[in-house]
Amino acid sequence: MKQYLISMYQPAGEEMPDPEFLAEVMRKVDAIGRELKESGSWVFGNGLHAPETATVLRPQGDEVLVTDGPYVEGKEYLGGVTIITAPDLDAALEWGRRYALATTLPIEVRPFQGEV
């Protein structure tokens, strides 16, 4: 089995969605997580705080510059990740498709190096 990263991207600067909508999204995401665990495909997953909570470490010669905030500014940011095992890319993409439909967010599926 190969490992894949499923990344969930959230729009930047938008207000939180309607609580009823968010509750339904979380219900669907939790159901996918339970199914991943029951199938033995779950490795790890969790949501991330907003990019403003990031700390960036940037090498400058022999020193490391530490700054607050995201490395880049964009229209979307990484909101959460899930690591799964799957027999192939098609199976991993099916899990990603389910997350996309459940969250209505852009989802990226990417294999780890040495896994494919």
A tleap script that builds the chain and sets N, CA, C and O, in Angstrom:
source leaprc.protein.ff14SB
mol = sequence {
  NMET LYS GLN TYR LEU ILE SER MET TYR GLN
  PRO ALA GLY GLU GLU MET PRO ASP PRO GLU
  PHE LEU ALA GLU VAL MET ARG LYS VAL ASP
  ALA ILE GLY ARG GLU LEU LYS GLU SER GLY
  SER TRP VAL PHE GLY ASN GLY LEU HIE ALA
  PRO GLU THR ALA THR VAL LEU ARG PRO GLN
  GLY ASP GLU VAL LEU VAL THR ASP GLY PRO
  TYR VAL GLU GLY LYS GLU TYR LEU GLY GLY
  VAL THR ILE ILE THR ALA PRO ASP LEU ASP
  ALA ALA LEU GLU TRP GLY ARG ARG TYR ALA
  LEU ALA THR THR LEU PRO ILE GLU VAL ARG
  PRO PHE GLN GLY GLU CVAL
}
set mol.1.N position { 0.845 -1.183 0.000 }
set mol.1.CA position { 0.000 0.000 0.000 }
set mol.1.C position { 0.887 1.242 0.000 }
set mol.1.O position { 1.906 1.296 0.689 }
set mol.2.N position { 0.491 2.215 -0.768 }
set mol.2.CA position { 1.223 3.480 -0.869 }
set mol.2.C position { 0.549 4.524 0.027 }
set mol.2.O position { -0.638 4.414 0.335 }
set mol.3.N position { 1.309 5.525 0.436 }
set mol.3.CA position { 0.735 6.613 1.220 }
set mol.3.C position { 0.502 7.827 0.336 }
set mol.3.O position { 1.300 8.142 -0.546 }
set mol.4.N position { -0.621 8.504 0.599 }
set mol.4.CA position { -1.011 9.704 -0.139 }
set mol.4.C position { -1.408 10.785 0.847 }
set mol.4.O position { -1.969 10.513 1.909 }
set mol.5.N position { -1.103 12.022 0.468 }
set mol.5.CA position { -1.515 13.192 1.237 }
set mol.5.C position { -2.749 13.782 0.571 }
set mol.5.O position { -2.732 14.082 -0.623 }
set mol.6.N position { -3.805 13.947 1.331 }
set mol.6.CA position { -5.006 14.634 0.856 }
set mol.6.C position { -5.017 15.989 1.543 }
set mol.6.O position { -5.166 16.072 2.762 }
set mol.7.N position { -4.861 17.050 0.762 }
set mol.7.CA position { -4.807 18.414 1.296 }
set mol.7.C position { -6.112 19.134 0.995 }
set mol.7.O position { -6.625 19.061 -0.121 }
set mol.8.N position { -6.642 19.825 1.986 }
set mol.8.CA position { -7.889 20.565 1.835 }
set mol.8.C position { -7.579 22.055 1.875 }
set mol.8.O position { -6.973 22.548 2.827 }
set mol.9.N position { -7.997 22.759 0.845 }
set mol.9.CA position { -7.707 24.185 0.729 }
set mol.9.C position { -8.964 25.006 0.998 }
set mol.9.O position { -10.035 24.721 0.462 }
set mol.10.N position { -8.815 26.023 1.831 }
set mol.10.CA position { -9.924 26.888 2.205 }
set mol.10.C position { -9.722 28.276 1.619 }
set mol.10.O position { -8.586 28.727 1.470 }
set mol.11.N position { -10.811 28.956 1.284 }
set mol.11.CA position { -10.675 30.327 0.785 }
set mol.11.C position { -10.199 31.263 1.884 }
set mol.11.O position { -10.648 31.173 3.027 }
set mol.12.N position { -9.294 32.153 1.537 }
set mol.12.CA position { -8.770 33.119 2.499 }
set mol.12.C position { -9.708 34.313 2.603 }
set mol.12.O position { -10.344 34.700 1.623 }
set mol.13.N position { -9.791 34.888 3.786 }
set mol.13.CA position { -10.510 36.131 3.982 }
set mol.13.C position { -12.022 36.040 4.008 }
set mol.13.O position { -12.695 37.051 4.209 }
set mol.14.N position { -12.567 34.860 3.810 }
set mol.14.CA position { -14.023 34.748 3.841 }
set mol.14.C position { -14.481 34.464 5.267 }
set mol.14.O position { -13.753 33.882 6.072 }
set mol.15.N position { -15.689 34.885 5.550 }
set mol.15.CA position { -16.269 34.636 6.861 }
set mol.15.C position { -16.585 33.157 7.002 }
set mol.15.O position { -16.684 32.429 6.014 }
set mol.16.N position { -16.738 32.733 8.236 }
set mol.16.CA position { -17.110 31.345 8.500 }
set mol.16.C position { -18.451 31.051 7.831 }
set mol.16.O position { -19.330 31.912 7.794 }
set mol.17.N position { -18.609 29.835 7.302 }
set mol.17.CA position { -19.885 29.490 6.689 }
set mol.17.C position { -20.999 29.401 7.730 }
set mol.17.O position { -20.751 29.351 8.935 }
set mol.18.N position { -22.201 29.382 7.240 }
set mol.18.CA position { -23.385 29.228 8.067 }
set mol.18.C position { -23.200 28.009 8.982 }
set mol.18.O position { -22.768 26.957 8.512 }
set mol.19.N position { -23.518 28.128 10.279 }
set mol.19.CA position { -23.305 27.023 11.216 }
set mol.19.C position { -24.006 25.721 10.801 }
set mol.19.O position { -23.463 24.636 11.010 }
set mol.20.N position { -25.189 25.820 10.226 }
set mol.20.CA position { -25.893 24.611 9.786 }
set mol.20.C position { -25.132 23.940 8.645 }
set mol.20.O position { -24.993 22.717 8.626 }
set mol.21.N position { -24.636 24.741 7.688 }
set mol.21.CA position { -23.858 24.208 6.582 }
set mol.21.C position { -22.583 23.551 7.102 }
set mol.21.O position { -22.239 22.443 6.690 }
set mol.22.N position { -21.877 24.239 8.013 }
set mol.22.CA position { -20.636 23.723 8.568 }
set mol.22.C position { -20.879 22.428 9.344 }
set mol.22.O position { -20.072 21.502 9.261 }
set mol.23.N position { -21.967 22.350 10.089 }
set mol.23.CA position { -22.290 21.131 10.840 }
set mol.23.C position { -22.500 19.956 9.891 }
set mol.23.O position { -22.068 18.841 10.183 }
set mol.24.N position { -23.155 20.193 8.767 }
set mol.24.CA position { -23.371 19.130 7.778 }
set mol.24.C position { -22.054 18.705 7.137 }
set mol.24.O position { -21.822 17.514 6.932 }
set mol.25.N position { -21.196 19.663 6.821 }
set mol.25.CA position { -19.874 19.347 6.261 }
set mol.25.C position { -19.089 18.489 7.250 }
set mol.25.O position { -18.510 17.473 6.864 }
set mol.26.N position { -19.064 18.886 8.511 }
set mol.26.CA position { -18.304 18.143 9.519 }
set mol.26.C position { -18.878 16.740 9.723 }
set mol.26.O position { -18.128 15.795 9.969 }
set mol.27.N position { -20.189 16.601 9.624 }
set mol.27.CA position { -20.803 15.270 9.735 }
set mol.27.C position { -20.304 14.373 8.612 }
set mol.27.O position { -19.969 13.211 8.841 }
set mol.28.N position { -20.256 14.918 7.390 }
set mol.28.CA position { -19.792 14.136 6.237 }
set mol.28.C position { -18.301 13.816 6.346 }
set mol.28.O position { -17.884 12.697 6.048 }
set mol.29.N position { -17.500 14.791 6.770 }
set mol.29.CA position { -16.057 14.578 6.915 }
set mol.29.C position { -15.788 13.525 7.994 }
set mol.29.O position { -14.934 12.657 7.811 }
set mol.30.N position { -16.501 13.596 9.103 }
set mol.30.CA position { -16.336 12.599 10.170 }
set mol.30.C position { -16.702 11.206 9.674 }
set mol.30.O position { -16.048 10.227 10.033 }
set mol.31.N position { -17.744 11.112 8.850 }
set mol.31.CA position { -18.159 9.811 8.300 }
set mol.31.C position { -17.068 9.244 7.391 }
set mol.31.O position { -16.785 8.047 7.438 }
set mol.32.N position { -16.456 10.094 6.567 }
set mol.32.CA position { -15.362 9.632 5.706 }
set mol.32.C position { -14.196 9.164 6.563 }
set mol.32.O position { -13.606 8.121 6.281 }
set mol.33.N position { -13.857 9.910 7.595 }
set mol.33.CA position { -12.777 9.522 8.499 }
set mol.33.C position { -13.036 8.176 9.160 }
set mol.33.O position { -12.129 7.349 9.257 }
set mol.34.N position { -14.268 7.949 9.616 }
set mol.34.CA position { -14.611 6.662 10.222 }
set mol.34.C position { -14.463 5.531 9.208 }
set mol.34.O position { -13.940 4.464 9.529 }
set mol.35.N position { -14.927 5.772 7.981 }
set mol.35.CA position { -14.822 4.750 6.941 }
set mol.35.C position { -13.357 4.467 6.586 }
set mol.35.O position { -12.987 3.315 6.359 }
set mol.36.N position { -12.523 5.514 6.536 }
set mol.36.CA position { -11.093 5.314 6.295 }
set mol.36.C position { -10.485 4.445 7.396 }
set mol.36.O position { -9.706 3.537 7.108 }
set mol.37.N position { -10.834 4.716 8.647 }
set mol.37.CA position { -10.300 3.940 9.764 }
set mol.37.C position { -10.779 2.497 9.705 }
set mol.37.O position { -9.998 1.568 9.910 }
set mol.38.N position { -12.073 2.312 9.423 }
set mol.38.CA position { -12.622 0.954 9.345 }
set mol.38.C position { -11.988 0.151 8.215 }
set mol.38.O position { -11.857 -1.068 8.328 }
set mol.39.N position { -11.592 0.812 7.129 }
set mol.39.CA position { -10.990 0.120 5.992 }
set mol.39.C position { -9.495 -0.133 6.190 }
set mol.39.O position { -8.876 -0.848 5.402 }
set mol.40.N position { -8.914 0.452 7.243 }
set mol.40.CA position { -7.484 0.315 7.485 }
set mol.40.C position { -6.639 1.273 6.657 }
set mol.40.O position { -5.418 1.128 6.603 }
set mol.41.N position { -7.272 2.252 6.009 }
set mol.41.CA position { -6.556 3.188 5.140 }
set mol.41.C position { -6.115 4.457 5.859 }
set mol.41.O position { -5.296 5.204 5.323 }
set mol.42.N position { -6.630 4.720 7.046 }
set mol.42.CA position { -6.331 5.945 7.783 }
set mol.42.C position { -4.924 5.889 8.359 }
set mol.42.O position { -4.553 4.892 8.978 }
set mol.43.N position { -4.136 6.941 8.168 }
set mol.43.CA position { -2.834 7.072 8.809 }
set mol.43.C position { -2.884 8.231 9.799 }
set mol.43.O position { -2.586 8.053 10.980 }
set mol.44.N position { -3.262 9.426 9.319 }
set mol.44.CA position { -3.325 10.616 10.172 }
set mol.44.C position { -4.124 11.681 9.452 }
set mol.44.O position { -4.174 11.702 8.222 }
set mol.45.N position { -4.749 12.564 10.210 }
set mol.45.CA position { -5.420 13.714 9.627 }
set mol.45.C position { -5.848 14.685 10.702 }
set mol.45.O position { -6.133 14.306 11.837 }
set mol.46.N position { -5.887 15.978 10.308 }
set mol.46.CA position { -6.367 16.993 11.231 }
set mol.46.C position { -6.452 18.327 10.507 }
set mol.46.O position { -5.819 18.529 9.471 }
set mol.47.N position { -7.234 19.225 11.060 }
set mol.47.CA position { -7.332 20.568 10.526 }
set mol.47.C position { -6.199 21.434 11.055 }
set mol.47.O position { -5.564 21.104 12.056 }
set mol.48.N position { -5.955 22.535 10.378 }
set mol.48.CA position { -4.917 23.477 10.773 }
set mol.48.C position { -5.542 24.811 11.177 }
set mol.48.O position { -6.619 25.169 10.702 }
set mol.49.N position { -4.864 25.535 12.050 }
set mol.49.CA position { -5.284 26.894 12.367 }
set mol.49.C position { -5.044 27.781 11.146 }
set mol.49.O position { -4.366 27.371 10.204 }
set mol.50.N position { -5.588 28.973 11.160 }
set mol.50.CA position { -5.447 29.923 10.044 }
set mol.50.C position { -3.974 30.246 9.798 }
set mol.50.O position { -3.155 30.118 10.708 }
set mol.51.N position { -3.630 30.662 8.578 }
set mol.51.CA position { -2.230 30.945 8.247 }
set mol.51.C position { -1.587 32.019 9.116 }
set mol.51.O position { -0.365 32.048 9.256 }
set mol.52.N position { -2.384 32.894 9.696 }
set mol.52.CA position { -1.831 33.939 10.553 }
set mol.52.C position { -1.124 33.363 11.772 }
set mol.52.O position { -0.325 34.056 12.403 }
set mol.53.N position { -1.403 32.110 12.116 }
set mol.53.CA position { -0.773 31.478 13.274 }
set mol.53.C position { 0.565 30.834 12.922 }
set mol.53.O position { 1.253 30.314 13.800 }
set mol.54.N position { 0.937 30.864 11.643 }
set mol.54.CA position { 2.173 30.216 11.190 }
set mol.54.C position { 3.406 30.995 11.630 }
set mol.54.O position { 3.362 32.212 11.816 }
set mol.55.N position { 4.486 30.280 11.789 }
set mol.55.CA position { 5.802 30.865 11.995 }
set mol.55.C position { 6.699 30.331 10.887 }
set mol.55.O position { 6.784 29.122 10.672 }
set mol.56.N position { 7.367 31.242 10.186 }
set mol.56.CA position { 8.209 30.863 9.059 }
set mol.56.C position { 9.669 30.945 9.471 }
set mol.56.O position { 10.103 31.943 10.047 }
set mol.57.N position { 10.415 29.909 9.180 }
set mol.57.CA position { 11.845 29.849 9.445 }
set mol.57.C position { 12.553 29.896 8.092 }
set mol.57.O position { 12.379 29.003 7.262 }
set mol.58.N position { 13.343 30.932 7.876 }
set mol.58.CA position { 13.999 31.141 6.579 }
set mol.58.C position { 15.505 31.236 6.780 }
set mol.58.O position { 15.974 32.118 7.499 }
set mol.59.N position { 16.286 30.326 6.147 }
set mol.59.CA position { 17.734 30.388 6.300 }
set mol.59.C position { 18.317 31.610 5.597 }
set mol.59.O position { 17.928 31.949 4.480 }
set mol.60.N position { 19.259 32.263 6.277 }
set mol.60.CA position { 20.009 33.393 5.705 }
set mol.60.C position { 21.456 33.199 6.108 }
set mol.60.O position { 21.875 33.594 7.195 }
set mol.61.N position { 22.218 32.576 5.202 }
set mol.61.CA position { 23.599 32.245 5.531 }
set mol.61.C position { 23.628 31.201 6.622 }
set mol.61.O position { 23.018 30.140 6.494 }
set mol.62.N position { 24.348 31.503 7.712 }
set mol.62.CA position { 24.439 30.578 8.842 }
set mol.62.C position { 23.354 30.818 9.888 }
set mol.62.O position { 23.295 30.110 10.893 }
set mol.63.N position { 22.507 31.799 9.662 }
set mol.63.CA position { 21.446 32.146 10.606 }
set mol.63.C position { 20.086 31.698 10.062 }
set mol.63.O position { 19.954 31.337 8.892 }
set mol.64.N position { 19.092 31.731 10.931 }
set mol.64.CA position { 17.717 31.439 10.543 }
set mol.64.C position { 16.845 32.591 11.004 }
set mol.64.O position { 16.773 32.895 12.194 }
set mol.65.N position { 16.177 33.232 10.040 }
set mol.65.CA position { 15.275 34.341 10.322 }
set mol.65.C position { 13.899 33.773 10.669 }
set mol.65.O position { 13.365 32.952 9.923 }
set mol.66.N position { 13.329 34.195 11.777 }
set mol.66.CA position { 12.025 33.729 12.240 }
set mol.66.C position { 11.033 34.873 12.079 }
set mol.66.O position { 11.233 35.954 12.633 }
set mol.67.N position { 9.962 34.639 11.321 }
set mol.67.CA position { 8.931 35.661 11.130 }
set mol.67.C position { 7.550 35.065 11.365 }
set mol.67.O position { 7.342 33.863 11.198 }
set mol.68.N position { 6.620 35.914 11.751 }
set mol.68.CA position { 5.235 35.488 11.935 }
set mol.68.C position { 4.499 35.529 10.609 }
set mol.68.O position { 4.850 36.281 9.700 }
set mol.69.N position { 3.482 34.708 10.525 }
set mol.69.CA position { 2.602 34.758 9.370 }
set mol.69.C position { 2.972 33.775 8.284 }
set mol.69.O position { 4.017 33.128 8.352 }
set mol.70.N position { 2.125 33.661 7.291 }
set mol.70.CA position { 2.353 32.666 6.243 }
set mol.70.C position { 3.529 33.042 5.352 }
set mol.70.O position { 3.899 34.211 5.246 }
set mol.71.N position { 4.103 32.042 4.721 }
set mol.71.CA position { 5.210 32.237 3.785 }
set mol.71.C position { 4.727 32.986 2.544 }
set mol.71.O position { 5.408 33.880 2.041 }
set mol.72.N position { 3.554 32.613 2.063 }
set mol.72.CA position { 2.980 33.276 0.889 }
set mol.72.C position { 1.563 33.720 1.221 }
set mol.72.O position { 0.916 33.163 2.108 }
set mol.73.N position { 1.098 34.713 0.510 }
set mol.73.CA position { -0.288 35.122 0.637 }
set mol.73.C position { -1.017 34.682 -0.622 }
set mol.73.O position { -0.507 34.836 -1.732 }
set mol.74.N position { -2.186 34.145 -0.448 }
set mol.74.CA position { -2.934 33.670 -1.600 }
set mol.74.C position { -4.421 33.723 -1.354 }
set mol.74.O position { -4.879 34.121 -0.283 }
set mol.75.N position { -5.162 33.319 -2.353 }
set mol.75.CA position { -6.622 33.312 -2.252 }
set mol.75.C position { -7.123 32.106 -1.471 }
set mol.75.O position { -8.256 32.095 -0.990 }
set mol.76.N position { -6.272 31.090 -1.347 }
set mol.76.CA position { -6.610 29.896 -0.587 }
set mol.76.C position { -5.433 29.541 0.315 }
set mol.76.O position { -4.298 29.946 0.066 }
set mol.77.N position { -5.722 28.781 1.359 }
set mol.77.CA position { -4.658 28.315 2.230 }
set mol.77.C position { -4.940 26.882 2.650 }
set mol.77.O position { -6.078 26.413 2.604 }
set mol.78.N position { -3.884 26.201 3.057 }
set mol.78.CA position { -4.003 24.825 3.509 }
set mol.78.C position { -4.775 24.811 4.822 }
set mol.78.O position { -4.331 25.371 5.824 }
set mol.79.N position { -5.932 24.165 4.802 }
set mol.79.CA position { -6.787 24.159 5.974 }
set mol.79.C position { -6.712 22.882 6.780 }
set mol.79.O position { -7.052 22.865 7.963 }
set mol.80.N position { -6.265 21.804 6.137 }
set mol.80.CA position { -6.164 20.532 6.839 }
set mol.80.C position { -5.564 19.477 5.941 }
set mol.80.O position { -5.523 19.630 4.720 }
set mol.81.N position { -5.101 18.408 6.551 }
set mol.81.CA position { -4.488 17.324 5.802 }
set mol.81.C position { -4.974 15.983 6.328 }
set mol.81.O position { -5.345 15.843 7.493 }
set mol.82.N position { -4.962 15.014 5.444 }
set mol.82.CA position { -5.217 13.628 5.801 }
set mol.82.C position { -4.193 12.787 5.069 }
set mol.82.O position { -3.966 12.979 3.874 }
set mol.83.N position { -3.579 11.866 5.771 }
set mol.83.CA position { -2.656 10.921 5.148 }
set mol.83.C position { -3.342 9.563 5.155 }
set mol.83.O position { -3.831 9.097 6.184 }
set mol.84.N position { -3.365 8.938 3.976 }
set mol.84.CA position { -4.027 7.644 3.834 }
set mol.84.C position { -3.074 6.646 3.184 }
set mol.84.O position { -2.050 7.022 2.614 }
set mol.85.N position { -3.428 5.384 3.281 }
set mol.85.CA position { -2.791 4.364 2.468 }
set mol.85.C position { -3.826 3.901 1.456 }
set mol.85.O position { -5.012 3.790 1.767 }
set mol.86.N position { -3.367 3.636 0.251 }
set mol.86.CA position { -4.252 3.172 -0.814 }
set mol.86.C position { -3.441 2.305 -1.764 }
set mol.86.O position { -2.230 2.489 -1.884 }
set mol.87.N position { -4.090 1.363 -2.440 }
set mol.87.CA position { -3.349 0.489 -3.339 }
set mol.87.C position { -2.798 1.198 -4.565 }
set mol.87.O position { -1.799 0.769 -5.141 }
set mol.88.N position { -3.459 2.299 -4.968 }
set mol.88.CA position { -3.003 3.025 -6.155 }
set mol.88.C position { -3.610 4.428 -6.169 }
set mol.88.O position { -4.433 4.774 -5.321 }
set mol.89.N position { -3.187 5.225 -7.148 }
set mol.89.CA position { -3.654 6.610 -7.247 }
set mol.89.C position { -5.166 6.681 -7.440 }
set mol.89.O position { -5.814 7.554 -6.863 }
set mol.90.N position { -5.737 5.789 -8.233 }
set mol.90.CA position { -7.177 5.832 -8.462 }
set mol.90.C position { -7.958 5.684 -7.161 }
set mol.90.O position { -8.949 6.383 -6.950 }
set mol.91.N position { -7.520 4.783 -6.293 }
set mol.91.CA position { -8.198 4.601 -5.005 }
set mol.91.C position { -8.032 5.846 -4.131 }
set mol.91.O position { -8.976 6.267 -3.462 }
set mol.92.N position { -6.830 6.436 -4.137 }
set mol.92.CA position { -6.603 7.664 -3.358 }
set mol.92.C position { -7.457 8.804 -3.898 }
set mol.92.O position { -8.010 9.587 -3.126 }
set mol.93.N position { -7.565 8.900 -5.221 }
set mol.93.CA position { -8.393 9.946 -5.819 }
set mol.93.C position { -9.869 9.779 -5.460 }
set mol.93.O position { -10.587 10.771 -5.333 }
set mol.94.N position { -10.322 8.559 -5.296 }
set mol.94.CA position { -11.711 8.336 -4.892 }
set mol.94.C position { -11.957 8.888 -3.488 }
set mol.94.O position { -12.994 9.503 -3.241 }
set mol.95.N position { -11.013 8.676 -2.566 }
set mol.95.CA position { -11.142 9.280 -1.230 }
set mol.95.C position { -11.136 10.800 -1.341 }
set mol.95.O position { -11.937 11.472 -0.691 }
set mol.96.N position { -10.236 11.348 -2.163 }
set mol.96.CA position { -10.172 12.797 -2.360 }
set mol.96.C position { -11.464 13.342 -2.941 }
set mol.96.O position { -11.934 14.402 -2.529 }
set mol.97.N position { -12.044 12.620 -3.898 }
set mol.97.CA position { -13.320 13.026 -4.499 }
set mol.97.C position { -14.402 13.124 -3.432 }
set mol.97.O position { -15.195 14.066 -3.426 }
set mol.98.N position { -14.432 12.151 -2.533 }
set mol.98.CA position { -15.439 12.159 -1.474 }
set mol.98.C position { -15.249 13.356 -0.547 }
set mol.98.O position { -16.224 13.980 -0.128 }
set mol.99.N position { -13.986 13.679 -0.223 }
set mol.99.CA position { -13.728 14.868 0.594 }
set mol.99.C position { -14.141 16.140 -0.142 }
set mol.99.O position { -14.692 17.052 0.475 }
set mol.100.N position { -13.890 16.219 -1.433 }
set mol.100.CA position { -14.271 17.404 -2.212 }
set mol.100.C position { -15.782 17.597 -2.187 }
set mol.100.O position { -16.268 18.712 -1.993 }
set mol.101.N position { -16.521 16.514 -2.382 }
set mol.101.CA position { -17.981 16.620 -2.369 }
set mol.101.C position { -18.499 16.963 -0.978 }
set mol.101.O position { -19.460 17.722 -0.845 }
set mol.102.N position { -17.871 16.410 0.063 }
set mol.102.CA position { -18.324 16.656 1.434 }
set mol.102.C position { -18.042 18.081 1.882 }
set mol.102.O position { -18.860 18.693 2.568 }
set mol.103.N position { -16.882 18.613 1.497 }
set mol.103.CA position { -16.474 19.920 2.010 }
set mol.103.C position { -16.786 21.074 1.066 }
set mol.103.O position { -16.848 22.226 1.496 }
set mol.104.N position { -16.980 20.781 -0.195 }
set mol.104.CA position { -17.134 21.765 -1.281 }
set mol.104.C position { -15.859 22.592 -1.459 }
set mol.104.O position { -15.907 23.688 -2.018 }
set mol.105.N position { -14.714 22.073 -0.987 }
set mol.105.CA position { -13.432 22.773 -1.078 }
set mol.105.C position { -12.531 22.096 -2.107 }
set mol.105.O position { -12.721 20.918 -2.409 }
set mol.106.N position { -11.555 22.820 -2.649 }
set mol.106.CA position { -10.556 22.181 -3.512 }
set mol.106.C position { -9.732 21.182 -2.698 }
set mol.106.O position { -9.309 21.476 -1.580 }
set mol.107.N position { -9.516 20.022 -3.263 }
set mol.107.CA position { -8.762 18.956 -2.608 }
set mol.107.C position { -7.602 18.556 -3.510 }
set mol.107.O position { -7.782 18.373 -4.714 }
set mol.108.N position { -6.425 18.421 -2.934 }
set mol.108.CA position { -5.261 17.953 -3.678 }
set mol.108.C position { -4.868 16.587 -3.135 }
set mol.108.O position { -4.789 16.398 -1.921 }
set mol.109.N position { -4.622 15.633 -4.030 }
set mol.109.CA position { -4.143 14.307 -3.654 }
set mol.109.C position { -2.747 14.157 -4.223 }
set mol.109.O position { -2.537 14.343 -5.422 }
set mol.110.N position { -1.785 13.818 -3.362 }
set mol.110.CA position { -0.397 13.730 -3.826 }
set mol.110.C position { 0.299 12.543 -3.151 }
set mol.110.O position { 0.200 12.369 -1.937 }
set mol.111.N position { 1.007 11.724 -3.947 }
set mol.111.CA position { 1.747 10.603 -3.348 }
set mol.111.C position { 3.024 11.088 -2.666 }
set mol.111.O position { 3.613 12.098 -3.052 }
set mol.112.N position { 3.427 10.350 -1.657 }
set mol.112.CA position { 4.708 10.631 -1.025 }
set mol.112.C position { 5.826 10.090 -1.896 }
set mol.112.O position { 5.637 9.093 -2.593 }
set mol.113.N position { 6.974 10.721 -1.869 }
set mol.113.CA position { 8.126 10.256 -2.639 }
set mol.113.C position { 8.508 8.846 -2.180 }
set mol.113.O position { 8.419 8.505 -1.000 }
set mol.114.N position { 8.931 8.052 -3.143 }
set mol.114.CA position { 9.320 6.684 -2.833 }
set mol.114.C position { 8.148 5.739 -2.703 }
set mol.114.O position { 8.330 4.541 -2.485 }
set mol.115.N position { 6.954 6.267 -2.835 }
set mol.115.CA position { 5.749 5.446 -2.679 }
set mol.115.C position { 5.176 5.011 -4.022 }
set mol.115.O position { 4.397 4.060 -4.074 }
set mol.116.N position { 5.538 5.675 -5.092 }
set mol.116.CA position { 4.944 5.347 -6.397 }
set mol.116.C position { 6.026 4.885 -7.345 }
set mol.116.O position { 5.739 4.561 -8.497 }
savepdb mol mol.pdb
quit
